[in-house]
């Protein structure tokens, strides 16, 4: 078990725990959600990228935090990007992203570190 730590409850955590009244219940709920999320990420890491495709997405994602809307629109971001990365077949990458589930896209963004 890890030591206690203080965390900021932004809107998603506030909504998730709004009906919980004690800290053990809140902690339990957050840990259950985190465990399930980690399993989803593990089961949905199916988008295979070549190095140049990876570089392209890292450039697009480099703003840091990516909202769920931005993740949904990742293929559009690649389509609309005004740069070229050598050895990147933009249409092939767009097709990979468009055919992926949202869980696959989230897993990809997590894998890239965003």
VOPAKOL-756073 format. One line per 4 residues: number of its first residue (from 1); for each residue x, y, z of N, C-alpha, C. Coordinates in nm, 3 decimals. Example, Ala and Ser with C-alpha at 12.3 -4.5 7.8 and 13.67 -1.06 7.14 Angstrom:
# VOPAKOL-756073
1> 1.319,-0.569,0.780,1.230,-0.450,0.780,1.320,-0.330,0.780  1.285,-0.225,0.708,1.367,-0.106,0.714,1.290,0.003,0.787 .
# end
This chain:
# VOPAKOL-756073
1> 0.085,-0.117,0.000,0.000,0.000,0.000,0.089,0.124,0.000  0.052,0.221,-0.079,0.128,0.345,-0.088,0.090,0.440,0.023  0.181,0.533,0.050,0.153,0.632,0.152,0.041,0.725,0.106  -0.018,0.794,0.198,-0.124,0.890,0.166,-0.064,1.010,0.096 .
5> -0.140,1.064,0.005,-0.097,1.183,-0.067,-0.218,1.272,-0.091  -0.197,1.399,-0.095,-0.304,1.492,-0.125,-0.316,1.506,-0.276  -0.439,1.508,-0.325,-0.461,1.528,-0.467,-0.567,1.635,-0.487  -0.561,1.701,-0.602,-0.661,1.799,-0.640,-0.779,1.728,-0.702 .
9> -0.898,1.757,-0.656,-1.020,1.700,-0.712,-1.075,1.795,-0.816  -1.030,1.776,-0.941,-1.085,1.854,-1.051,-1.227,1.807,-1.079  -1.292,1.867,-1.176,-1.432,1.833,-1.205,-1.459,1.684,-1.227  -1.374,1.609,-1.302,-1.407,1.467,-1.320,-1.408,1.388,-1.188 .
13> -1.310,1.412,-1.102,-1.308,1.340,-0.973,-1.420,1.387,-0.882  -1.452,1.514,-0.887,-1.562,1.566,-0.805,-1.693,1.499,-0.845  -1.719,1.487,-0.974,-1.841,1.421,-1.022,-1.839,1.273,-0.984  -1.725,1.208,-1.004,-1.712,1.065,-0.975,-1.744,1.034,-0.829 .
17> -1.705,1.122,-0.739,-1.717,1.094,-0.596,-1.823,1.177,-0.525  -1.908,1.247,-0.599,-2.002,1.340,-0.536,-2.099,1.276,-0.437  -2.129,1.148,-0.452,-2.222,1.083,-0.360,-2.153,1.011,-0.244  -2.021,1.015,-0.242,-1.946,0.949,-0.135,-1.923,1.048,-0.022 .
21> -1.934,1.001,0.100,-1.922,1.091,0.215,-1.796,1.069,0.299  -1.739,0.949,0.297,-1.619,0.929,0.380,-1.497,0.901,0.293  -1.382,0.928,0.349,-1.259,0.919,0.271,-1.227,0.777,0.224  -1.263,0.676,0.302,-1.238,0.538,0.258,-1.321,0.504,0.135 .
25> -1.446,0.548,0.133,-1.531,0.522,0.017,-1.479,0.597,-0.106  -1.435,0.721,-0.086,-1.380,0.800,-0.197,-1.253,0.735,-0.249  -1.165,0.697,-0.160,-1.040,0.633,-0.199,-1.067,0.502,-0.274  -1.159,0.424,-0.222,-1.194,0.297,-0.286,-1.247,0.318,-0.427 .
29> -1.333,0.417,-0.443,-1.391,0.442,-0.576,-1.283,0.487,-0.675  -1.197,0.577,-0.633,-1.089,0.624,-0.721,-0.997,0.509,-0.759  -0.962,0.424,-0.664,-0.874,0.311,-0.693,-0.940,0.208,-0.785  -1.070,0.184,-0.769,-1.140,0.092,-0.859,-1.141,0.146,-1.001 .
33> -1.171,0.275,-1.014,-1.173,0.336,-1.147,-1.033,0.331,-1.210  -0.930,0.360,-1.133,-0.793,0.357,-1.184,-0.755,0.215,-1.228  -0.792,0.115,-1.149,-0.761,-0.023,-1.185,-0.830,-0.062,-1.315  -0.956,-0.026,-1.330,-1.030,-0.058,-1.452,-0.972,0.016,-1.572 .
37> -0.936,0.142,-1.552,-0.876,0.222,-1.658,-0.745,0.159,-1.705  -0.663,0.117,-1.611,-0.536,0.054,-1.646,-0.557,-0.074,-1.726  -0.660,-0.149,-1.693,-0.691,-0.272,-1.768,-0.741,-0.238,-1.909  -0.822,-0.135,-1.920,-0.869,-0.092,-2.053,-0.749,-0.053,-2.138 .
41> -0.657,0.025,-2.082,-0.538,0.067,-2.155,-0.459,-0.055,-2.200  -0.444,-0.152,-2.111,-0.367,-0.273,-2.144,-0.432,-0.351,-2.258  -0.564,-0.359,-2.258,-0.634,-0.439,-2.359,-0.655,-0.366,-2.491  -0.631,-0.234,-2.492,-0.660,-0.158,-2.613,-0.536,-0.093,-2.675 .
45> -0.422,-0.144,-2.648,-0.300,-0.091,-2.709,-0.273,-0.165,-2.839  -0.358,-0.139,-2.939,-0.352,-0.217,-3.062,-0.309,-0.138,-3.186  -0.287,-0.009,-3.172,-0.247,0.069,-3.289,-0.096,0.057,-3.305  -0.055,-0.005,-3.414,0.087,-0.023,-3.441,0.137,0.091,-3.528 .
49> 0.238,0.161,-3.480,0.293,0.275,-3.552,0.437,0.249,-3.592  0.475,0.302,-3.709,0.616,0.304,-3.744,0.675,0.431,-3.684  0.805,0.441,-3.678,0.872,0.552,-3.613,0.827,0.689,-3.660  0.812,0.707,-3.791,0.773,0.837,-3.845,0.630,0.873,-3.804 .
53> 0.541,0.773,-3.801,0.403,0.799,-3.757,0.401,0.841,-3.610  0.482,0.774,-3.533,0.494,0.806,-3.391,0.544,0.950,-3.373  0.646,0.988,-3.450,0.700,1.124,-3.444,0.593,1.227,-3.480  0.513,1.195,-3.580,0.406,1.284,-3.623,0.306,1.307,-3.510 .
57> 0.265,1.199,-3.445,0.167,1.211,-3.336,0.227,1.281,-3.215  0.352,1.256,-3.187,0.418,1.326,-3.076,0.419,1.476,-3.103  0.447,1.514,-3.226,0.447,1.657,-3.261,0.307,1.716,-3.241  0.205,1.643,-3.284,0.066,1.691,-3.272,0.024,1.698,-3.125 .
61> 0.064,1.600,-3.046,0.021,1.592,-2.906,0.106,1.677,-2.811  0.212,1.737,-2.860,0.309,1.800,-2.772,0.254,1.914,-2.687  0.130,1.953,-2.711,0.071,2.057,-2.628,0.054,2.010,-2.484  0.067,1.880,-2.461,0.054,1.828,-2.325,-0.078,1.756,-2.307 .
65> -0.158,1.805,-2.215,-0.287,1.743,-2.185,-0.374,1.738,-2.309  -0.435,1.624,-2.333,-0.528,1.611,-2.445,-0.666,1.578,-2.391  -0.762,1.663,-2.420,-0.900,1.640,-2.376,-0.958,1.523,-2.455  -1.072,1.473,-2.410,-1.137,1.364,-2.482,-1.176,1.409,-2.623 .
69> -1.218,1.533,-2.639,-1.252,1.583,-2.772,-1.130,1.583,-2.864  -1.016,1.627,-2.812,-0.893,1.628,-2.892,-0.851,1.487,-2.931  -0.872,1.392,-2.841,-0.838,1.253,-2.872,-0.931,1.201,-2.982  -1.061,1.232,-2.972,-1.156,1.193,-3.076,-1.116,1.250,-3.212 .
73> -1.058,1.370,-3.213,-1.026,1.441,-3.337,-0.881,1.422,-3.383  -0.813,1.323,-3.330,-0.672,1.302,-3.362,-0.649,1.282,-3.513  -0.734,1.206,-3.578,-0.720,1.185,-3.723,-0.735,1.317,-3.798  -0.829,1.401,-3.755,-0.847,1.532,-3.819,-0.725,1.621,-3.798 .
77> -0.664,1.610,-3.680,-0.543,1.689,-3.653,-0.429,1.649,-3.747  -0.417,1.519,-3.772,-0.315,1.471,-3.865,-0.348,1.521,-4.006  -0.475,1.513,-4.043,-0.517,1.557,-4.176,-0.490,1.706,-4.196  -0.514,1.787,-4.094,-0.504,1.933,-4.105,-0.365,1.987,-4.072 .
81> -0.274,1.903,-4.027,-0.141,1.950,-3.987,-0.069,2.011,-4.107  -0.001,2.122,-4.081,0.070,2.191,-4.190,0.220,2.165,-4.185  0.257,2.041,-4.164,0.397,2.002,-4.161,0.411,1.865,-4.225  0.530,1.833,-4.263,0.560,1.701,-4.318,0.667,1.636,-4.233 .
85> 0.649,1.509,-4.205,0.752,1.431,-4.138,0.795,1.324,-4.238  0.924,1.324,-4.266,0.979,1.233,-4.365,0.938,1.089,-4.335  0.904,1.016,-4.439,0.866,0.874,-4.431,0.731,0.851,-4.365  0.648,0.954,-4.358,0.514,0.936,-4.301,0.412,0.933,-4.413 .
89> 0.337,0.824,-4.422,0.224,0.816,-4.513,0.104,0.868,-4.436  0.074,0.996,-4.458,-0.030,1.063,-4.381,-0.164,0.991,-4.393  -0.201,0.949,-4.513,-0.330,0.881,-4.531,-0.335,0.747,-4.457  -0.226,0.675,-4.457,-0.222,0.547,-4.384,-0.239,0.572,-4.234 .
93> -0.174,0.675,-4.182,-0.187,0.709,-4.040,-0.330,0.752,-4.009  -0.388,0.835,-4.094,-0.526,0.879,-4.074,-0.620,0.759,-4.072  -0.600,0.665,-4.164,-0.684,0.544,-4.167,-0.670,0.463,-4.040  -0.548,0.450,-3.989,-0.527,0.377,-3.862,-0.605,0.444,-3.749 .
97> -0.597,0.576,-3.743,-0.663,0.649,-3.636,-0.814,0.645,-3.649  -0.864,0.659,-3.771,-1.009,0.657,-3.792,-1.071,0.520,-3.766  -0.995,0.414,-3.789,-1.049,0.280,-3.767,-1.034,0.232,-3.622  -0.964,0.310,-3.542,-0.941,0.272,-3.402,-1.061,0.310,-3.316 .
101> -1.082,0.233,-3.211,-1.185,0.269,-3.113,-1.134,0.384,-3.026  -1.224,0.446,-2.954,-1.182,0.554,-2.864,-1.086,0.499,-2.759  -1.113,0.380,-2.707,-1.023,0.319,-2.609,-0.883,0.298,-2.668  -0.876,0.257,-2.795,-0.746,0.242,-2.861,-0.674,0.376,-2.871 .
105> -0.747,0.481,-2.904,-0.686,0.614,-2.915,-0.636,0.664,-2.779  -0.714,0.640,-2.675,-0.671,0.679,-2.540,-0.545,0.602,-2.503  -0.542,0.472,-2.531,-0.424,0.391,-2.501,-0.303,0.443,-2.577  -0.323,0.483,-2.703,-0.214,0.537,-2.783,-0.161,0.668,-2.724 .
109> -0.250,0.758,-2.687,-0.210,0.885,-2.628,-0.135,0.861,-2.497  -0.182,0.768,-2.417,-0.114,0.732,-2.292,0.025,0.677,-2.320  0.035,0.590,-2.420,0.163,0.529,-2.456,0.264,0.636,-2.501  0.213,0.738,-2.569,0.299,0.847,-2.615,0.337,0.943,-2.502 .
113> 0.271,0.929,-2.388,0.305,1.011,-2.272,0.223,1.137,-2.256  0.107,1.141,-2.323,0.023,1.259,-2.313,-0.106,1.223,-2.248 .
# end
